Amino acid sequence: MMVHIHLLGYLTRYSPTGQEKFQMDLAPGATVGALLGKIGFPSGIEKMILVNGRQSNPATLLGEEDEVFVFSPATGG
């Protein structure tokens, strides 16, 4: 199944294409965690994940043509 991924801000450095937006073909039933593992995204990095505009986590199941956004959470004071 084809999934659309957006790695925003400095997280673009973890994109296998070097681009902020790219696509990946995943096996049916894949999770966000499997996707992140497939691209070699470091597990210790703080991140926010949205799938189709909804807050998600590594256990979230993905579907055909899903849009996955991964970005750094806002910090500061």
N, C-alpha and C positions, 0 to 999 in steps of 0.2 A: 504494500500500500504506500502511496506517495504522501509525504508529510512536508509541510513548509515550515522552515525554522528561521527565526530572527534572533541573532545574538547581538544585543544592543550595547553601545558604549564600548568600554575597554574589553568587554567579553568577546568582541569580534575576533580578538586574537586566537580564540579557540575554534574558530570556524575552519573546517577542512578546506574550504575554497578561498579563505582570506576575505570573503565578502560577508556583510552583515546579514544578508538574506540568501538562503540556499534551500535546496530540496534534498530529501533522502528517501530512499525506498526501504521500507521496514517490513518485517514479517507481520501478518495479521496478529492482533493481540499484544503488540509491543507496548511498553510503558514509556513514560517520559524518562525514567531512570535508564532503561535500555537504550534509548536514543542518546542520552548524554554519555553513557558508557561507550557507545559505538563511535562517537566523534572524539573520545578521549578527554571529555570535559572533566577537570579536576573535582573530586567530590568534596573537598574542604572549602570551596569558595562559596561565600554567602550569595544567594541568588533568589530572585522572585521568578516564578514561572506562571505564565498564563497560557491556557489552551482554549482557543476560540473565545478569548476575552474573559475567561473565568479563572480565578486563582486556582492553581493546581499544585501537585507535588510529584516526587519521583514515581509514586505508585499509580498515578493517573494513567488509565488506558487510553491509547491513541486510536483514532479511526482515519479512514481514507480522507485525504485532503484537509486534515486538521492544520490549524495555524498555531505554532508554538513560539511564544516569545519568552526569552530568558534575558533578564537584566539585573543589574546591581540594585539592591534596595537603597532608598534614600536614607542618608544618615546626617548627623550634625545637630546643631542646636540653635 
